[in-house]
């Protein structure tokens, strides 16, 4: 065959091949000798990661995760990621795991989907077909022109830094209670690729006066205003409006029915009729899920004899409390001991379900964390305000009856984590959570999504339908 015929054939083969691995991610190690990726500490291979030093295993996870993103994305421009291991904020009981962000952002480049709007560099490069940093002076750091800068906590798992809970560096998800570094990094690179706003949610200030690509898709589903149409103070309010801020992108909207489960867990007061309404709840990570079948029962509070007001249920329930909650939904207060201890004590007293009243003004209520596979009754968190209202409604109760009935079930008019129109909620806790608010899906999404603010144990490495909405959102902003 002559060259003349081979050339076009080769070109078409390259195009077909390009669809299978459609972007290239280059990781730049910025760690010093003997540190981070260069740590020579010998380790045993773990969960499909064949590395034999700590540094090598860390690098293998980066490469593994970069490969997953490479297969998902398309871009003719190499995506560069600066990666390092650093001491980040931590204490014995909490820690910053790591962070990542687009290191350079651009607006009004060739082909920009929206004018006067910030785009992360990796996306601006993909759309324009040229590296926007090319020819720009580096700041001398050696990484000043990269697309994404990442850093992870080098001390995680040490005694003074979330003791015992280090990163799991295996590739198989069998974390044994450690923190899944594959899922964590997959999530963080998602931020760097564009899963974030550059607008400040706590002040409402646009970056240098321009909105982010992200902001064009944020809608308050009550006022009907987009973030790009709001004043700074309206954005501040919107950033803490629980389950009102939704993503309007068409790609995500089309995939919601394939990804999110139909039916959102809910609690409804069914009696007395004067109080009938729905309560926002946060679901538990332990015990049985709340099902469509539902569970209806009278509510009774657990009351501590000490002050007669709070019912913490941190100890086995007294005879009077047992009499009150047996066969009922037990209302207990958050605090002092773990959620699983409270729910287990109520279960042992014969309660059918537990509602934990928050002691902070978080609205909507977050989920209940913890693990205990001996718990067999459902539980959920309700807000402090709703808890006070329920206690008020039960003031005139007898020792065994309150007359207040609640049904725990699924609201089948909504997908879990989306509004009535099928638009996913963004994470907008009150108070504002710096670094988390607005730039994540809401924690009510089910099945759990990679881009929720917490790394849940049931995540996979699949970035698109039918498992996950991450890639579809990136498509909406231009990927
Ligand atoms: Zn995040």
Boltz pocket constraint, residues with backbone or C-beta under 6 A from the ligand:
constraints:
  - pocket:
      binder: B
      contacts: [[A, 187], [A, 188], [A, 191], [A, 435], [A, 439], [A, 440], [A, 451], [A, 452], [A, 453]]
      max_distance: 6.0
